[in-house]
Structure formats: C-alpha cells, structure tokens
Amino acid sequence: AATLNIIAGLLLYWNISNGLSPEWIHSPYGTTVTMGGLLAIVAYILGITINRPGVNRITKIGNDIAAAGGKPTESQVAEMTSIRARIAVNTRNMAVLLAITVACMAAARYLNGV
C-alpha cells in the first residue's frame, strides 16, 4: 500500500507540476508540495530499510523459538528487545515526517494564489 501511495503521489506531482516545470516547483505552492512529498519519500525509505528488516528478523527469531520448544534464549530476548526499540524509535520518526507532510499538503492550498 505504501509503494502504491508513493507511485500515485509521484504521478500526481508530475501532473500538477506540468512535467516538473521549474517555475511551478519554485513557486510557494510548488515548494511546499515538494517538501511534503520528499518527507513522505524519506519516511517510506526509513520504513523499508529499518522497520521491514526488523520485523522480518523478529519473525525469524519467533519461528526459531517455536521450533526449539517455545522458550527463548537470553540472546534471542536481547536481540528482539533491541530490534523492537529500533523499530519504535523509527516509527516515531516516520510519524513526525508524515505529520509534517500532511501539514505541508494542507498549507499548500493556501499558497496557490487562487
């Protein structure tokens, strides 16, 4: 779903910017929409490069624990705790980036000059 959102956003950006017109991009409206879009892309990249591998690793550890009889080792607990903490921090960072993205998109309509 996130990938489709990014693709749709890029196609919409192409359309409203008249094919990446520099005049549009450097307008207050264009700059605000550009900044919001870039922040959304950064949040997406963070999710793909940090959260997704972390969740995959936690899943693998969980499967290993289940295969071994259901009792995790201390190293497994420590690794899962570390990964969960990294995911939590990254998710908060992504939420901040997306909140700024939403604010940019909402504010941009007032900068359009229409």
VENZIQUI-V664391 format. One record per residue. N is the residue number from 1. SS is DSSP state (H for helix, E for strand, C for the rest). OMEGA is omega as a letter, one per 20 degrees, with the letter a starting at -180 (* if undefined). Layout:
[[N	SS	OMEGA] [N	SS	OMEGA]]
//
This chain:
[[1	C	a] [2	H	r] [3	H	r] [4	H	r] [5	H	r] [6	H	r] [7	H	r] [8	H	r] [9	H	r] [10	H	r] [11	H	r] [12	H	r] [13	H	r] [14	H	a] [15	H	a] [16	H	r] [17	C	a] [18	C	r] [19	C	r] [20	C	r] [21	C	r] [22	H	r] [23	H	r] [24	H	a] [25	H	a] [26	C	r] [27	C	r] [28	H	r] [29	H	a] [30	H	r] [31	H	a] [32	H	r] [33	H	r] [34	H	r] [35	H	r] [36	H	r] [37	H	r] [38	H	r] [39	H	r] [40	H	r] [41	H	r] [42	H	r] [43	H	r] [44	H	a] [45	H	r] [46	H	r] [47	H	a] [48	H	a] [49	H	a] [50	H	a] [51	H	a] [52	H	r] [53	H	r] [54	H	r] [55	H	r] [56	H	r] [57	H	r] [58	H	r] [59	H	r] [60	H	r] [61	H	r] [62	H	r] [63	H	r] [64	H	r] [65	H	r] [66	H	a] [67	H	a] [68	C	r] [69	C	r] [70	C	r] [71	C	a] [72	C	r] [73	C	r] [74	H	a] [75	H	r] [76	H	r] [77	H	a] [78	H	a] [79	H	r] [80	H	r] [81	H	r] [82	H	a] [83	H	r] [84	H	r] [85	H	r] [86	H	r] [87	H	a] [88	H	r] [89	H	a] [90	H	r] [91	H	r] [92	H	r] [93	H	r] [94	H	r] [95	H	r] [96	H	r] [97	H	a] [98	H	r] [99	H	r] [100	H	r] [101	H	r] [102	H	r] [103	H	r] [104	H	a] [105	H	r] [106	H	a] [107	H	a] [108	H	a] [109	H	r] [110	H	a] [111	H	a] [112	C	r] [113	C	a] [114	C	*]]
//
